[in-house]
Amino acid sequence: MALGIGDGPNERYDRQLMIWGNTGQEVLLRAHVCVVESEQTLLMQECIKSLVLMGVGEITVVSNSCGSSQAGLFGLDALQRMNPNVNFHLKEMSSLPPDAQPQHAFWQSFSIIICLCTAGPMLQHVLGLSASNVIHAYTFDDLGFIRLLGKEPHCVVNSHQHTTYDLRLNRMWDELAQYHRSFDLNHMSHEQVSSVPYSVLLFNVRQSLQLKGIPINRKTVKAELSQLHNSLLTGPLSDDVNFAEAERFAFLLCKPTGEFPPNLTKIITTFESEPVSTVNRWVYQFALSVRSFFELNGDIPVSKAIPDMESSTSLFIAQKAIYHRKADKDKSEILKILADKKFHLIPEHLMDIMLENLSCLDVILLGYKNSLPELHSGNPKYEELLSRQSNGNSSKLSSPSIISIIGAIISQECVKLLTHQYAPIENSMIYDGASNSTSTFIL
């Protein structure tokens, strides 16, 4: 049967594809998430609903009340209609194998486990037997708690943080320098000057400042750029788009050089030994290879990504090709370093993502799976939550709005851990419904 409108993955997940891309969505479609709670509460329902809508391929629900009604879980039929591609499995806790070895195999079969309960035997049981990361979460009255647990830190392949393009205008390689030197602005027509990329203008500004022995900073760059404009063109600088762009990106000439990226140092030093998780191991080995590249070349690999520039199409294409050639050459050297170090082969698509997002690689400390939070966390809201628990408050007293918010955050953090995109909370979070505020802290 032909797919109807909105039935294909690109249509069903179109908004999500704009957030974590095809690669991230494919990870979700292959993922198997286990949601554990003693009863089928509203928090479980909200959490599962979000996972279904996000396109998680397989969901196993472990509860004491699964057998009472196959459709009791927020209407299993309704969930299936939301996303027919999701496979559901319902497991009664009492039906789990009593022997340790089969239980071990059961809990280790999941991509991630979401445990919706307060600290107790159930949580300890899951933490002791599972090999994957665990999200521990629950609500009490107007407070919600989420904690991410794992056996090792979690690497982020792309944190999607705002970054600036690194055009290497203050540390050019030969081909890029030759390209910029090929423009003799003093012998070009007004039309030709208006068609050169802004990087050429900044290159000329840098050359002029160096000849004059003037320190390079934003103020001197903008002043020299204004002089260059007045010597070549008439009218205000803002009327010439490439000059206006050069003024806006004057900071590119002031970027520090000679420093190995601190985010890569953080990844290398956070792990005491080689990571066990496949993606974490790839990121760790990639960071080590980039460090070796840096030690050999005095700089990190060049990125293919350059911003659009107000210039003639032919000049921009020629400049873009220079960056592509250098990026391909640097990538080949990274691959050789990986091979020489006998590291694992990193999938090419992941290698390309990391090379294009070097400044967005990160590592987050998860809570250790063999430790449970203690009373003296240093976070007043968390201590208030523990105090309420000890006084016998129940999660059933939480309002639907608070439960809905926590359920959505749980599924959001689940996606971050599965896709290794966007930085998860590090590693515990309290949501205060009374003030509609959150606070994060490390346990």
N, C-alpha and C positions, 0 to 999 in steps of 0.2 A: 504494500500500500504506500502511496506517495506521502511524503511528509507534508503536513499542513503548515500554514504560516505560524512561525514561532516554535515549530517542533524540532528544528535542527539545533545542534549545539551552539552554533554562532548566533542564532536568534534567541534561543532560550537564555543564554548566558551573556548576551551582548554587553550589558553594563559591567559585569564582572570581568569580562575580557579586557575592558579598558583599564581595569585596576591591576590585575595580576597576569594578564596576557594568556595566550594559548597554552604556554608551558605550564603556568600555574593551574589552569583549569584541567589540563590533562592529569596533573598530579592528584587533584581532587577526585576526578572520575575513577582513578585507580585506587583511591584510599579506602580503607576499611576502619571505620570509627566505632568504638564501643562506648556506650553510655550506660553507666551503672548507677542505680539508685534503688533503695529498698522498696519504695512505692512509686507508682506512676503519678508524680506530682506535677504541678503547673510548670515548675522550673525545667523538669525533664521535657515536657511537651514543647516549651518555647525553644529550648536548645535544639531538639530534634527538628522542629519546623525550620529553623534557620539553616541547619545543615542540609536539609532536603532542598531548600530553595537555592543554596549555594552550589549544589551539584555533587555532593559527596557520593561516591558510587555505591558504597555498601555500609549499612549501619546495623550493628547488633545491639539490642537492648537487653540488659541483664537486670532483672527485678524480681521481687517476691510476688508480684501480681500480674505477670505476663499471661499466665494460663487462664486467668479468670475471664478474659475477653480479648480475642485477637484484634478487635477493633477498638478496644478501650483506650488505647494510647492516642488521645486526641483524635480518634477516628482514623485508624490505620488506612482505611480506604481513601479517606480525604487526603492524607499525606501522599499516598501513592498517586492520586490524581494530580497533585501539585507537580510531581516529577516522576513519571513512570519509569525512568531510567535507574532509580534508586532501588537496590535490593535490601529488603528488611529481614532481620532474623530476631526472633523473640526467645529469650532464654530465661527459664525460671532458675533462681539461685539454687534451689533444692535439686535441680536436675544436673548441676555441674558434677563432673566425676570426682569422687571422694579422694582418689589417690593423687599424690602430689605430682607425679610425672604427667598424666593427662591434663591436669589443671594447668601445669606449667605451659604445655603446648597450646592450650586454649588461650591463655592470656597473652602469650607471645605472638599470636597470629594477627594482632591489630596494629594499624599504623599509629594510632594514638588512643588513649583511654580517657574518658571524661568521667570523673567520680563525683557525683552530686550528693555528698553526705558530710557530716561533721567528722572530725578526727576520731577514729575508733577502729574496731576490729576489721570492718569492711575495707576501709582505706588501707590499713596495714597489710591486709591480705593481697589487695591489688598491687600495692607498691612492691611487695616481696616477690611476686610471681611474674610481673610484666617486664618486658624488655624495652618497651616503647616509652615515650614521654607520657606523663599523666597531668591532666588538668583537674585540680581539686577545687570545688566551688560549692557554695551554699549561701542561703540568705537567712537572716534573722531580723524580724521586725523591719525597720527601715534601713538596715545595713546589708550589704552584699560583699562576699569575700571570694577572691579568685587567686589561686596560687599555681604556678607552673613548676612541675618537678621533672627531673631527668637524671640520668647517670653521668652526664657530661654537659658542658656548656653547649649552647645552640648557635650555630653560624647562620648569618643572614647573607644571602647571595646578593640581594638588592634591597636596600632599606628605602629606596625611592625618596630620599631626602633631597632638598634643593641643592644643586651643585652648579658651578660655573664651568664653562668649557675651558679646557686647557689647550690653548693654541700654540704653546711653546714659543711665544713671541720674544721672550727674553733668554731662550736657550735653544736656538734653531739648529737643526742638522743641515748638512750641506745643500741638499736639494731644495729644502724650504727656503734657505737663505738666498740661494741663486734665483729662485722665483721672485722673491721680494726685491732683490737688487735689479731685476730686469726692468723695473719701472722707473723711467727718468721723468719725474713729474714736471720738472721745469721745461721740458720740451714736448709736453702734451697739450692738446687743446682743452678748452673748458669741458667739452663733452666727454673727452677721454678721461680727464681727472675725475669727473663725476661718476664714472663707471667702474673705478677700481675698488676692490674690497677694502673695508675699513682696516683690515690687518696691514695692508700696504701703507696706509697713512700712519698707523702707529709705529710701523717699522722705521719710517723716515723720521718720525719724532724721536724715537729712541737713538737713532744714529746721530741726529743733530745734538741732542742733549749730551751724549757721550763725548762728541767732539768739543763741545763747549765746557766740559768738565762740570756740568750741573747735575746734582743728585736727582735720581728719578723717583718721583712720587706723584700722586694724583694732581697736585697743584701745578707742578712744573710741566707735567705731561699736557694738561689742559691749556696752559699758557702757550706752550710751544706749538700745540695743535692749532690754536687760534692764529698764531703768526704764520704758520704754514698755509692755512686757509686764505688769509688776507694776501699772501704773496702769489697765490694761484687763481683765486676766484674773487668775485665781487659779491656784495650783499652780506647779510648775516649768515653765520655758520649754520644755524638751525635750518636754513633753507636748502642746504645740501645734505641729503639723507645719509650719505656715507660718512661725511664729517660728523654729523650728529651721532651716528652709531659709534664712531671712533671715540667721541667724547664720553659717551655712555659706558664704553668698555675700556676706559683709560686704565682701570685697575689691573688689567691683564699684564701691563708692563711692570707692575709692582709686585706680582706674586713672588713669594719666597722660592728660592731654588736650593737644591742640594740636600733636601730633607726627605728621608724615607717616610712614607705616609704613616701617621700614628695609628690609624685604624688597622693597618696590616700588622704593625708591631703588637697591637692589642690582641689580635687573633693568634699570633705566634706565641706570645708569652702567657696567654690565658690557659692553654692546654699544657698539662704537665707531661703528657705522653701523646702519642698519635691517637686521634679520635677513633672511636669504634663505629659510629654512624657513618654511612657511606658519604652523604653530602658533606657532613662536617669534615670528614677526612679529605675530600676533594678540595674544599675551601682552604683547609690548613696547609695541604701540600702545595696548592697554588700560591698561597702567601709566601711560603718558603722559597718557591721558585722565583717569584717576583723580587724577593730580597737578593737572591743570587744574581738576578739580572741587573738589579740596581748596583750591586757591588762591582759588576763587570763594566757597566756602562755609565754609571754616575747619574742615572735617571730611571724613571719607571717607563713601562711600555707606552707608546703613543696610542691614543684612541682614534678610531675612525670617525667618530662623531664630531662634526663641526657645525656651528650655527648657520642658519641662512643669513646671507649678507646682501645688502643693497649694492649690486654690481652687475656687470654684464654676465649673461649666462655662461659664455665661453670661459671667462676668467674664473668664475666660481667653480665650474666643473674641473678646470685645470688644477686649481688649488686643492679641491677635494680629492682628486686623484693622487696628489702628493701625500696627503695624510693616509690614504688607503694603502699606498705602497709601503710606507714606513710601518703602519700598523700590522700589515701582513708579515713584514720582515721580523718585527719584534715578536709577533705571535709564534713564528717558526723557531725563534731562539728560546722562547719559554717552553715550547714543546720539547726541544732538545734538552733543556735543563731537566725537565720532568723525566725524560728517558734516561739521562745520565745518572740521575739520583734513584732510578728504578722505582719511581713512584707509580701509583695506579693511573691508568689511562682515564683522563677526564673527558666526558662526552663533549663533543665539539660545540654544541649549542650552549652548554653551560660555560665552557671556556670563553666563548664570545661574549656572553652576558657579563662575566666577571671582568673581562678586559675592558668592556665599555663602561663598567660601573665600579672601577677600582676604589673610588672614594666612598662608595655606598656599601662596601662590604663591612660586616660588623659581627660581633659575637656578644651573646647575652648569657649571663649566669643564671641558670635555672636552680630551683631549690633541690637540694640533695634528696634522693628518694629514700635514703636510710635515716632521714631526720624529720621529725615533726616539729611544727612551730611551737615555740615556748611562750610563756606568758609575757616575759620581759622582751618584747620586740622593739621597743623604742617608738612604736607608733601608737599614739593615744587611742585612735579609732579602733585599732585591732584589739587593744587591751579592753576597750569598752565592749567590743563584740564578745570576747571570751568571758567577760564578766556577766553579760546577759545570758550566755549559754549556761554558765554555772548556776544561774538563778532559775533555770528551767524554761526559758522562752523557747518557742517553737518556730521553725521555718514556715509553718502553715499560716502564721500571722502576718507574713509579708504581703504587701499589697500587690495586685497583679501588675501594676505599672513598674514597680521595682524589679519584680521577677522577670518581666519582659526585657528590661534593660540588661540585667545580668545574663539572661539567656542569650541575648544578642552578642554581648561582649565575649562570652565563653566561645561561641561559634567563630567569632572574629579571631580570637587568639588561636583557636584550633587551626584555622586556615593559615595563619602566619607560620605556625610550627610546621604544618604539612608542606607548604610551598617554599619555605625558607625565604619568603619575601616579607618586607616590612618588619620593623623591630617589634618583637613582643614586649609585654610588660616585664620588668626585671625586678623581682620575679613574683611579687605579690601585690595585690591591689585591693583596696577597700572602697566601696561606693556608699556614700551617705545620701540616702534618699531625702532626708529632711532638708539638707542644704544643697542637694543636687550637685555634689562635688565628689571628686575621686582623689585618692592619694596612693602612691606606689612606694614600696619599700622592699628591702631584701631580707628574706628569712633563711 
